[in-house]
Amino acid sequence: MTINIEDLGNMDFSDIATGESIPSVRPGVFLRELLDEFGLSQTRLAVAIGVSAMRISHIIKGSRPITAEIALRLGLFFGQSPQYWLNLQTRYDMECATSRLLEKLRHEIAPFPQAA
């Protein structure tokens, strides 16, 4: 399906656009989806990339982040760029920090005059 930019003004997005932001998604959710898609267990992945099954479980549950090392291992195993995995983690971390801290920090930190 192709949508011409000129037609966007006439389209009704009220059924999908609420104005609310979408909650942040942990990188482990993406990993879990890949495992499900390929029919892999956490244990099989862990053995294949040389880490403990507990480490994979913690990443999927969100109690451990994707590190550079894990990103390299996942990238090699799934044939993806390790940067993909780091970007998922960085985006998640930034969205969480922004929602938790931004307003508070705006009151605590004055912008450098030349940067404003």
Secondary structure, DSSP 4 states (H G I P E B T S, - for coil): ----GGGGGG---TTT--SPPPPP--HHHHHHHHHHHHT--HHHHHHHHTS-HHHHHHHHHTSSPPPHHHHHHHHHHHTS-HHHHHHHHHHHHHHHHHHHHHHHHHHH-PPPTTT-
